Amino acid sequence: MKTQNAAQQTSAAKYFDSVLYARACINEVKTISPKKGDKYCAVNASILSKAEDGKTVYTTVDLIVSGNPAKEILRTHWGKRPTDRMKHEGPRWVADINIGSIRTESFGKRDGSVGAVLKGRLLNIRALRIGEEVVAGTMGDDSREPMLVAPGYINLLDPEKGKISFSMLDGKVDDPTYQYIGLELKEEIPAINELIAHDLCPKGYQHPNTNPVIFATLEISGLHAEGYRSKKDGAAKAALKGALSGVRYLKADGNVLVGGKKNTAVQAA
């Protein structure tokens, strides 16, 4: 299997980690007590990025707090937490965060169209500012764009249309989860140009037996969710989208082309 091949060259690693590094406004922190299972802490946040015209873009993400570093910071400042994302009361929370297990979920809008939202696990709060006071970590440059760093397989590379289909891996190396993401190829990426030059362009999921096996760790910007209706049955669906910004590791049909000394799967934080 493909994952076995990937695991062989990362034998010291136990997990594939697909992690989004972002600055976000934390809009709501609350405890959820389901009818079945243990209670948990949930966070609603808005990931901050910049549009081409320089205006701030707010991308909603719903998170389950799972990382101990994030839990500890939230416990420490629990009394100051924002409790209602609609009212925006109290001092503003801005944080540099790590998000894992990124996925999408669709929902119906009032006008009948389909919306979509990002979901994931809050792994870490690297820094937190409440109002004007930095209460944890160090707040860096606020102009840095959110970046998803993800290992996985390139299943489609269409240079004419500037599109890539990527199967992102997360979880245990010997039993990972897959999350499909559609990427735009907006800029020149040397590693991708090398694939094209050597005619190593996968043609899509329908050609598994003839496609070259392209395993990579990618840097992905502009992450967002798009809602749509299935052409087959009209069901509401959600797709994960983004733009390819860089390649940290690339292995094509067993040959390492980029980053031969770097692991593509690392111990979970």
One Martini backbone bead per residue (centre of mass of N, CA, C, O) as a GRO file, in nm:
protein
  269
    1MET     BB    1   0.101   0.033   0.013
    2LYS     BB    2   0.146   0.363   0.023
    3THR     BB    3   0.179   0.404   0.336
    4GLN     BB    4   0.412   0.203   0.359
    5ASN     BB    5   0.615   0.359   0.188
    6ALA     BB    6   0.611   0.613   0.363
    7ALA     BB    7   0.692   0.475   0.634
    8GLN     BB    8   0.974   0.367   0.557
    9GLN     BB    9   1.096   0.676   0.527
   10THR     BB   10   0.953   0.710   0.847
   11SER     BB   11   1.031   0.501   1.085
   12ALA     BB   12   1.044   0.706   1.344
   13ALA     BB   13   0.754   0.758   1.288
   14LYS     BB   14   0.389   0.770   1.394
   15TYR     BB   15   0.292   1.044   1.251
   16PHE     BB   16   0.070   1.233   1.075
   17ASP     BB   17   0.096   1.595   1.023
   18SER     BB   18  -0.169   1.823   0.981
   19VAL     BB   19  -0.091   2.176   0.998
   20LEU     BB   20  -0.229   2.483   1.111
   21TYR     BB   21  -0.091   2.808   1.088
   22ALA     BB   22  -0.238   3.075   1.293
   23ARG     BB   23  -0.425   3.365   1.310
   24ALA     BB   24  -0.680   3.447   1.569
   25CYS     BB   25  -1.003   3.494   1.661
   26ILE     BB   26  -1.162   3.446   1.968
   27ASN     BB   27  -1.518   3.413   2.016
   28GLU     BB   28  -1.546   3.116   2.165
   29VAL     BB   29  -1.582   2.949   2.493
   30LYS     BB   30  -1.683   2.606   2.563
   31THR     BB   31  -1.883   2.362   2.720
   32ILE     BB   32  -1.954   2.023   2.629
   33SER     BB   33  -2.252   1.807   2.703
   34PRO     BB   34  -2.315   1.518   2.605
   35LYS     BB   35  -2.518   1.245   2.620
   36LYS     BB   36  -2.260   1.113   2.497
   37GLY     BB   37  -1.994   1.119   2.666
   38ASP     BB   38  -1.759   1.346   2.706
   39LYS     BB   39  -1.667   1.636   2.787
   40TYR     BB   40  -1.589   1.952   2.613
   41CYS     BB   41  -1.391   2.187   2.441
   42ALA     BB   42  -1.500   2.477   2.258
   43VAL     BB   43  -1.409   2.665   1.953
   44ASN     BB   44  -1.453   2.986   1.812
   45ALA     BB   45  -1.302   3.108   1.505
   46SER     BB   46  -1.096   3.360   1.323
   47ILE     BB   47  -0.917   3.357   1.054
   48LEU     BB   48  -0.636   3.549   0.951
   49SER     BB   49  -0.625   3.744   0.647
   50LYS     BB   50  -0.531   3.853   0.311
   51ALA     BB   51  -0.620   4.024   0.059
   52GLU     BB   52  -0.523   4.170  -0.234
   53ASP     BB   53  -0.632   4.462  -0.111
   54GLY     BB   54  -0.561   4.423   0.223
   55LYS     BB   55  -0.792   4.297   0.345
   56THR     BB   56  -0.953   4.141   0.592
   57VAL     BB   57  -0.993   3.792   0.652
   58TYR     BB   58  -1.264   3.583   0.774
   59THR     BB   59  -1.231   3.243   0.893
   60THR     BB   60  -1.422   2.998   0.996
   61VAL     BB   61  -1.372   2.793   1.302
   62ASP     BB   62  -1.423   2.473   1.447
   63LEU     BB   63  -1.320   2.359   1.778
   64ILE     BB   64  -1.138   2.105   1.945
   65VAL     BB   65  -0.988   2.063   2.243
   66SER     BB   66  -0.667   1.857   2.265
   67GLY     BB   67  -0.433   2.019   2.363
   68ASN     BB   68  -0.258   2.078   2.649
   69PRO     BB   69  -0.153   2.368   2.600
   70ALA     BB   70  -0.437   2.486   2.542
   71LYS     BB   71  -0.580   2.400   2.803
   72GLU     BB   72  -0.402   2.558   3.004
   73ILE     BB   73  -0.459   2.845   2.899
   74LEU     BB   74  -0.768   2.835   2.931
   75ARG     BB   75  -0.772   2.785   3.234
   76THR     BB   76  -0.619   3.043   3.324
   77HIS     BB   77  -0.848   3.232   3.135
   78TRP     BB   78  -1.155   3.156   3.185
   79GLY     BB   79  -1.285   3.425   3.311
   80LYS     BB   80  -1.218   3.589   3.014
   81ARG     BB   81  -1.384   3.452   2.822
   82PRO     BB   82  -1.555   3.409   2.540
   83THR     BB   83  -1.925   3.321   2.526
   84ASP     BB   84  -2.026   3.502   2.259
   85ARG     BB   85  -2.005   3.536   1.915
   86MET     BB   86  -2.244   3.762   1.879
   87LYS     BB   87  -2.153   3.994   2.104
   88HIS     BB   88  -1.856   4.078   2.172
   89GLU     BB   89  -1.761   4.064   2.468
   90GLY     BB   90  -1.507   4.208   2.584
   91PRO     BB   91  -1.202   4.127   2.534
   92ARG     BB   92  -0.992   4.062   2.286
   93TRP     BB   93  -0.902   3.760   2.121
   94VAL     BB   94  -0.561   3.680   2.023
   95ALA     BB   95  -0.410   3.407   1.828
   96ASP     BB   96  -0.160   3.162   1.807
   97ILE     BB   97  -0.221   2.863   1.615
   98ASN     BB   98  -0.285   2.506   1.619
   99ILE     BB   99  -0.423   2.293   1.357
  100GLY     BB  100  -0.592   1.988   1.337
  101SER     BB  101  -0.786   1.791   1.152
  102ILE     BB  102  -0.885   1.900   0.887
  103ARG     BB  103  -1.221   2.004   0.787
  104THR     BB  104  -1.557   1.974   0.658
  105GLU     BB  105  -1.889   2.144   0.665
  106SER     BB  106  -2.213   2.150   0.589
  107PHE     BB  107  -2.480   2.401   0.515
  108GLY     BB  108  -2.784   2.562   0.530
  109LYS     BB  109  -2.932   2.823   0.384
  110ARG     BB  110  -3.196   3.040   0.363
  111ASP     BB  111  -3.171   3.044   0.029
  112GLY     BB  112  -3.070   2.721  -0.029
  113SER     BB  113  -2.789   2.719  -0.004
  114VAL     BB  114  -2.442   2.621   0.036
  115GLY     BB  115  -2.245   2.586   0.308
  116ALA     BB  116  -1.916   2.623   0.480
  117VAL     BB  117  -1.691   2.474   0.730
  118LEU     BB  118  -1.437   2.469   0.942
  119LYS     BB  119  -1.256   2.196   1.105
  120GLY     BB  120  -1.101   2.094   1.431
  121ARG     BB  121  -0.796   2.087   1.625
  122LEU     BB  122  -0.673   2.223   1.918
  123LEU     BB  123  -0.330   2.206   2.000
  124ASN     BB  124  -0.227   2.521   2.011
  125ILE     BB  125  -0.107   2.812   2.201
  126ARG     BB  126   0.152   3.021   2.136
  127ALA     BB  127  -0.034   3.287   2.158
  128LEU     BB  128  -0.183   3.556   2.377
  129ARG     BB  129  -0.429   3.821   2.340
  130ILE     BB  130  -0.581   4.041   2.581
  131GLY     BB  131  -0.640   4.291   2.429
  132GLU     BB  132  -0.326   4.449   2.513
  133GLU     BB  133  -0.239   4.170   2.647
  134VAL     BB  134   0.023   3.949   2.677
  135VAL     BB  135  -0.026   3.616   2.832
  136ALA     BB  136   0.115   3.440   2.592
  137GLY     BB  137   0.390   3.446   2.471
  138THR     BB  138   0.474   3.565   2.131
  139MET     BB  139   0.395   3.816   1.919
  140GLY     BB  140   0.417   3.839   1.599
  141ASP     BB  141   0.377   3.889   1.284
  142ASP     BB  142   0.062   4.001   1.144
  143SER     BB  143   0.136   3.926   0.820
  144ARG     BB  144   0.110   3.636   0.843
  145GLU     BB  145   0.008   3.366   0.683
  146PRO     BB  146  -0.168   3.107   0.666
  147MET     BB  147  -0.041   2.757   0.722
  148LEU     BB  148  -0.039   2.449   0.561
  149VAL     BB  149   0.110   2.141   0.674
  150ALA     BB  150   0.122   1.854   0.441
  151PRO     BB  151   0.091   1.523   0.399
  152GLY     BB  152   0.091   1.331   0.078
  153TYR     BB  153  -0.099   1.290  -0.230
  154ILE     BB  154  -0.064   1.330  -0.570
  155ASN     BB  155  -0.342   1.275  -0.805
  156LEU     BB  156  -0.330   1.569  -0.949
  157LEU     BB  157  -0.171   1.726  -1.250
  158ASP     BB  158  -0.274   2.044  -1.404
  159PRO     BB  159  -0.103   2.285  -1.571
  160GLU     BB  160  -0.318   2.421  -1.757
  161LYS     BB  161  -0.532   2.471  -1.506
  162GLY     BB  162  -0.390   2.492  -1.223
  163LYS     BB  163  -0.419   2.189  -1.085
  164ILE     BB  164  -0.462   2.013  -0.762
  165SER     BB  165  -0.477   1.689  -0.616
  166PHE     BB  166  -0.498   1.620  -0.259
  167SER     BB  167  -0.397   1.367  -0.016
  168MET     BB  168  -0.435   1.403   0.311
  169LEU     BB  169  -0.250   1.322   0.603
  170ASP     BB  170  -0.360   1.162   0.920
  171GLY     BB  171  -0.210   1.015   1.177
  172LYS     BB  172  -0.138   0.709   1.164
  173VAL     BB  173   0.079   0.554   0.958
  174ASP     BB  174  -0.082   0.261   0.955
  175ASP     BB  175  -0.377   0.454   0.994
  176PRO     BB  176  -0.486   0.683   0.812
  177THR     BB  177  -0.625   0.974   0.717
  178TYR     BB  178  -0.831   1.130   0.460
  179GLN     BB  179  -0.794   1.454   0.282
  180TYR     BB  180  -0.938   1.635   0.038
  181ILE     BB  181  -0.765   1.877  -0.186
  182GLY     BB  182  -0.795   2.173  -0.368
  183LEU     BB  183  -0.548   2.321  -0.590
  184GLU     BB  184  -0.379   2.605  -0.670
  185LEU     BB  185  -0.154   2.720  -0.937
  186LYS     BB  186  -0.018   3.046  -0.911
  187GLU     BB  187   0.288   2.955  -0.905
  188GLU     BB  188   0.617   2.899  -0.916
  189ILE     BB  189   0.727   2.553  -0.871
  190PRO     BB  190   1.003   2.376  -0.899
  191ALA     BB  191   0.900   2.087  -0.825
  192ILE     BB  192   0.664   2.091  -1.029
  193ASN     BB  193   0.834   2.144  -1.283
  194GLU     BB  194   0.984   1.871  -1.263
  195LEU     BB  195   0.744   1.689  -1.304
  196ILE     BB  196   0.666   1.799  -1.581
  197ALA     BB  197   0.943   1.749  -1.726
  198HIS     BB  198   0.910   1.419  -1.643
  199ASP     BB  199   0.616   1.320  -1.674
  200LEU     BB  200   0.480   1.344  -1.350
  201CYS     BB  201   0.142   1.337  -1.403
  202PRO     BB  202  -0.127   1.292  -1.255
  203LYS     BB  203  -0.478   1.208  -1.371
  204GLY     BB  204  -0.623   1.075  -1.128
  205TYR     BB  205  -0.832   0.856  -0.956
  206GLN     BB  206  -0.899   0.683  -1.233
  207HIS     BB  207  -0.551   0.622  -1.244
  208PRO     BB  208  -0.391   0.422  -1.032
  209ASN     BB  209  -0.207   0.225  -1.227
  210THR     BB  210  -0.054   0.483  -1.397
  211ASN     BB  211   0.029   0.653  -1.183
  212PRO     BB  212   0.236   0.826  -1.023
  213VAL     BB  213   0.407   0.830  -0.713
  214ILE     BB  214   0.323   1.119  -0.508
  215PHE     BB  215   0.508   1.229  -0.237
  216ALA     BB  216   0.420   1.499   0.002
  217THR     BB  217   0.512   1.819   0.144
  218LEU     BB  218   0.296   2.091   0.191
  219GLU     BB  219   0.226   2.433   0.122
  220ILE     BB  220  -0.081   2.597   0.233
  221SER     BB  221  -0.295   2.843   0.119
  222GLY     BB  222  -0.611   2.969   0.138
  223LEU     BB  223  -0.793   2.829   0.334
  224HIS     BB  224  -1.114   2.668   0.249
  225ALA     BB  225  -1.468   2.646   0.227
  226GLU     BB  226  -1.704   2.470   0.002
  227GLY     BB  227  -2.023   2.474  -0.112
  228TYR     BB  228  -2.236   2.202  -0.245
  229ARG     BB  229  -2.400   2.006  -0.495
  230SER     BB  230  -2.472   1.709  -0.594
  231LYS     BB  231  -2.510   1.573  -0.912
  232LYS     BB  232  -2.647   1.304  -0.830
  233ASP     BB  233  -2.854   1.405  -0.552
  234GLY     BB  234  -2.822   1.709  -0.416
  235ALA     BB  235  -2.636   1.700  -0.191
  236ALA     BB  236  -2.474   1.830   0.065
  237LYS     BB  237  -2.147   1.979   0.037
  238ALA     BB  238  -1.783   1.979   0.110
  239ALA     BB  239  -1.486   2.169   0.031
  240LEU     BB  240  -1.137   2.174   0.008
  241LYS     BB  241  -0.931   2.471  -0.020
  242GLY     BB  242  -0.639   2.606  -0.212
  243ALA     BB  243  -0.284   2.700  -0.223
  244LEU     BB  244   0.021   2.656  -0.360
  245SER     BB  245   0.343   2.755  -0.196
  246GLY     BB  246   0.500   2.472  -0.129
  247VAL     BB  247   0.791   2.237  -0.101
  248ARG     BB  248   0.943   2.012   0.134
  249TYR     BB  249   0.854   1.731  -0.003
  250LEU     BB  250   0.965   1.485  -0.266
  251LYS     BB  251   0.827   1.174  -0.407
  252ALA     BB  252   0.901   0.991  -0.714
  253ASP     BB  253   0.897   0.674  -0.763
  254GLY     BB  254   1.129   0.667  -0.513
  255ASN     BB  255   1.233   0.963  -0.574
  256VAL     BB  256   1.410   1.214  -0.426
  257LEU     BB  257   1.371   1.573  -0.491
  258VAL     BB  258   1.287   1.681  -0.193
  259GLY     BB  259   1.406   1.666   0.124
  260GLY     BB  260   1.579   1.398   0.217
  261LYS     BB  261   1.626   1.490   0.546
  262LYS     BB  262   1.314   1.497   0.583
  263ASN     BB  263   1.036   1.457   0.759
  264THR     BB  264   0.676   1.381   0.698
  265ALA     BB  265   0.660   1.254   0.986
  266VAL     BB  266   0.548   1.332   1.317
  267GLN     BB  267   0.526   1.380   1.626
  268ALA     BB  268   0.282   1.453   1.814
  269ALA     BB  269   0.187   1.742   2.005
   0.00000   0.00000   0.00000
